[in-house]
Amino acid sequence: MDITIRKRVPPDLLRFTFYFLPREARMDQTPAYGMTLDDWIEWMEEHDQPKFRAKQVVEWLFQKRVTSFDEMTNLSHDLREQLKEKFTIGLLPSVRLTGSKDTTRKFLFRLHDGRLIETVKIPANANFDGERSGRITLCVSSQVGCAYDCKFCASGLAGFTRNLSAGEIVGQVMTAEYETGDSIRNIVFMGMGEPLANLTNLTKALTILNADWGMNLGARHMTVSTSGLAPQIEKLAKIPMQIRLAISLHGATDKVREQIMPVNKKYNINRLFDALQVWLRHKKQMITLEYILIEGINDSLDQAKILAMRANSLHAKVNLIPYNTVEGLPWKRPDIPAQDAFLNVLSKANITATIRREKGHDIDAACGQLRLQEEDLPSLEASVSDSPA
């Protein structure tokens, strides 16, 4: 059964929080948004259908944006019935939508197994690589929860549950466009989860998002952010797509970074920067070093000087992000003079650097916060364990 999605919310109502009750989607159905054109060709051949039906299906999904298989009117009734039995379109039911004063929008989506993920639509003047942009950016999740336990982040507070499928990743983008009526042309994988720990599904989703038969998003308008999984960075570098890369660095030395990023104990800064050199041999796009400023932890001017040297070694940009407060975590953001002093050190070293004044602070836009507020984890665990595999 296809999921019913609420129509566009009037902009003047978005200052409130909304709740939506979706129809139930079966767990044995595959999201159609997660199928490549080659997947559809293979499926059609297995079901004694001509190959050109595959092209028709992806055209209905990504160009005509239908919300049910019944709308695919150039397919036979029997084929549509087969598709309805095997697949769900892949639009995600919105459990909650919050609107910020700065027009940031945060979606809380419910998946087929009852799990919750978050997706954030960022206003046009906030581009994740530090540049001004006239396009809307969507911050997309790649996992339910996270296993990497970055100390500033809410995503991992309830632990790691599972990877998202390619269809669930693409479904976030399609649903956000459907819900808001906006065309999303910039995507950053900086939501819940570690994208490179879900590399197979991530790369399939990137293919669908980039393909001319899919969402036709330019590769240069898609950014993958990672905590620093060095071997996976090297694998992603070899994929023939000029996507952008952002590194959640957050510490310029191993001693400081390990306080914030446990992954640094496995892949220290030297190992990470070796992988980034591999990336530069394959990609033309500048790397962005993301650096969350946390008072008394990583905001010293000594850290700024070392960060400048590291950025220079990669000819990388630096995106400074004042810490976005998360309930239950002890960190604080530095005051504005301290933020500006840190930025000034980078600027004097001729590093391209910006401070991203946070968007959505008034709606708990830091990744994982709405999920923690909404999810009743013990009862959810019970319901999932009772569900069919």
N, C-alpha and C positions, 0 to 999 in steps of 0.2 A: 504494500500500500504506500502510495506517495505521501510525503509529509506536507501538510498544509502550512504555509508560511504567511504571516501577517503582512498586509500591504504596508507601504511606506508610511512612516510616522511623520506627521506634520512637524516642521522644525520648531515651531513655537511651543510644542509640548515636550521637547526632549530634555527639558530641565528636570523632569520627573524620572522616576524609575518605573519600568514597565515589566510585566510578567506575561508570558504567552504559554498556552497549553497546546502542544503539538499533538498530532495523531501519532500513534505508535508505529514505529518502523521495525520490521522483523530483523533479527540479528543475522539470519542466513542470507540476507540480500546484500548484493555488492553495490556500492555507490557508482553510478554511471560516470560521474565526474572523474573517477580514478582510472578509467580505461583509456589507453592510447588508441590512436587510429589502427595501429597494427593489432592491438588486442581485439578491437571490434572486427577487423577482417578475419582473424582467427576464429572468433566466436561465430560469425556468420557462416564460415565454411563448415564448421562443426555441426551447424544446424541447417545445412543444405540451403543456405541463402546465398545469393550472388554477392560478390565483393562490394559492389557499389552501394549496397545497403549500409555498410559501415560509414561511408562518407555522408550518407543522408542522416544517420543518427548523430554524428558529431556536429553536423550543421544545425540540427534541431537543438542540440544541447548548448552549444557555445555561441552560435550566431543568432539564432532565433529565440534562444533563452526560454524554451518551454518549461513548464513546471510539472508536466505529467506526460506519460507515454501516449495517452489518448490523443494528445495534440499533434502527434507525428502522423499527419494525415496521408502522406504518400507511402506509408508502410501498410501492409495488409493487417486485417484485424487479428489473424492468428499470430503474426509476428509480434504485434503490440502486446498481445496477451502473454506471449512467452517472455518478453522483456519485463513486463509488470511482475511476473512471477519470480524472475531471477534477480532483477535489479531494483534499486530505488534511485530516483534522480540524483540525490546527494545534497539537496538543500538542507541546512541544519536548523532545527527548531531553536528559536531564541527563548531562553528561560528568563533572561533579564537584559535590559539595555539601559545604560546610564548615560546621561549627557552632562558635559562639563561647561563651565562658563566660557572656556576658550574654544568651544565647539568640538573638542575631542569626544568621540563616542566609543563606549566600551560594550561589547557584546559578550554575554555569557551563553554559550551554546551547549545543548545537551546532545550527547552522542547516542548511538543505537543501544549501547549497553548501560545507559544511565549516567555515564561519566560526564564531567563538565570541563570545558576548555574556554579560554578567553581569546578574543580578537579585538584589536583596538584600531579605530580609524583616527588618524592624526591630521590636524589641519594642514592646509597647503604650505604654510610658511615654516614647517618643521620637517626638514628632510634629514634622514638618519646619517647621511654622509657629511653633514655639516653645511651643505649648499642650500641656497634659497631655491624654492621650487614653486611652480604654479600648480602642481599636481598633488592630489591627496595620496597619503601613504597609509598602507594597511600593515599593521604589525600582526603577524600570523604565528600560531602555535604549531609545534611539531610533535609534541608528546603530551600525554596526560601526566602532569607532575614532572619531576626531574630527579635524576639520581646523582647529580653532580654537586649538590649541597653548597652552592655559592652562598656565602654567609650574609649577603645583603638582600637575598632574593626570596620572595614568598612562594615561588613555584614549587620548591622542593620541600616545603615545611610539612606537607602531608605525604611525602615520599613519592616514588615513581610507581606508576601503574602500568602503562603500556605505551607503545609507539602509536602514532596516528597513521592510518592508511593514506595512500596518495589521494584517494577520494575525499577523505576528511580534511586534508590540507587544502585541496583545490576548492572544496565545498565552503570553506570559510570565506574565500574571495568571492565566489559566486553569490553566496548568501548576503554578504555585506553590500554588494552592489544592488541586489534585489531589494534589500531592506531600506536602503538609503536613497536609491535612485541615482547615486553618484557613479561615475566611471573611475575605477581605481587603476592607475597606471604605474604605481610604485609599490613594491612589496618588500618588507624586511622580515626575515625569519628571526625575530627577536622576542617572540612571545614565550609561552610556556614550553619548557623542554630544551634539550640540546639537539639542534638540527642534525649535527654530524654523527650523533649516536643513532640516528634513524636514516642513515645515508641512502639505503635502497629506495625507500618510499619518498625521501626528499628529492632525489634525482628524477624519479618518475614524475612527481608533481611539477618540478621545474620544467620538464619536457612538455607537459600538458599546458602549463601556463605560457610557455614561450612559443609553442607551435602555431603556425598560421591557421591550422584547422582547429586549434584550441582557443585559448584566451588571447593569443597574439600579443603578449606582453614582451617588450624588449628586454633582452638579457641584462642590459646595463641598468635596467630599472628594478632589478631584483637583487637584494643583498642578503647573504647568509651570514648570520652572526654566530660565532662559536666561542666556547670557553677556552678552547685551545687544544683540541684533539689532533695532535700533530700528524699521525698517520692518515687520518681521514681528510685532513687539509690537503695532503699530497695526492690522495685519490681524487678528491673533488677538482683539484687543479687540472687534471688530465681530461676532464669532461669538456668537450668542444663547445662551450657556451661561455660568453664573456660576462658572466655574472660578477657581482661585487662581493667582497669579503670584508667583514668587520670582526675584529678580535676583542673579546671582553678581557682586557688586560688588567686594569684596576690596581696594578702594582708594578713599579718599575724594577724592583729587585725581587729575587726569590723569597727573601725573608719577609718582605711586606706582602707579596702576592699570596704566599701560602696561608697567611692569616685570613684571606678573603676567598681564595680560590683553591680548594683542595685538589683540583685536577693538576695544579702546579707540582705536586709531589710526584706525579707520574710522568708528566711532560713539563720539565722546567723551562725557564725562559729561553735558555740557549737552544734546547730541542725545538721549542715552538718557533723561534726565529729562523732556525734551519729550514723548517717546513715552509715558512713564509717566503724564503728565498726560492724554494721550488715553485711556489705559487707564482711569483713574479716572472719566472722563466716561461710560464704558460699563459699568463693573463696580462692584459694591457691596463686594466683598471687599477687605480691607486688603492692600497689597503687603508682601511680606517681602524685606528686604535681607539676603542671605547674605554673611557676611564671615569668611573663613578667616584666623585670626590666625597670622602667620608672623613668627618672631623676627627683629628687625632690619630688616624690610621694611615692614610696614604696621601694626605694633603700638604706635606712639608715641601719647602722649596728645594730641598735636596732631591726628593723624588721627582720633582718637576724637571730638574737639570738632567737626571738620568733618563727620564722619559724622553726628553728632547733628543738625547744622543741615540736612543733606540729608534725613535721615529725617523731620524735622519738616515739611519742605516738602511731603512726600507723605502725612503722617500714617501713616508706615510702621512696621512692626515691624522689629527687627534681630535676626538670629540669628547669634551668634558661634560659630565652630567652630574649636577648636584644631587646628592642622594635623595631618593623619593621615599619618605617615611613609610615603614611597614609596621603595623601593630604587632607587638610581640618580639620585635628585634631591637637591640640596644643602640643602633647606629644613629648618628645625627649628621646633618649636612653642615659644612663650613658656612660661615657668614659670607655675604657678598664681597667684602674687601678681601677675604682670604681666597675666594674663588678667583677674583680678578688678579691677585698677586701670582697665583699659580699659572694662570693664562699668560700673564706678562712674561714669565720666564720662557715659555714656549715661543711666544711671539718674537722675543729678542734673539732667539736661536734660529729664526727664520722658518719655523715649523708652521704649517697651515693648521690652525687650531681654532675651535669655536667652543663656546659654552652653550649647551642645549638647555635653556631654561625649561624645566619640565612642563609637560602638558598633562592635564587631567589629574592634577594632584588632589582636586576636590572630589573626584569620583573614584579614588583608590585605583588609579590606573596602573600601578606597578603590577607586574605579571603575577598572577596567582591569588591576588587579594579577594576578588569576588568569588572565586571558586571556594576559598576557605570559608567565606561567610555563608555560602549557600549549601555546600555539600555536607550531608550527614554521613560521614565516612563509615561508621560502624554499620548502620543500616544499609548503606549502599553496598558494602562488602558482602553482606548477607544476601542481598537481592541478586548481585552478580553471580555469587557462587551457586545460587539456585537456578540460574538461567542456563539454557542449553548452550553447548559449546559451538 
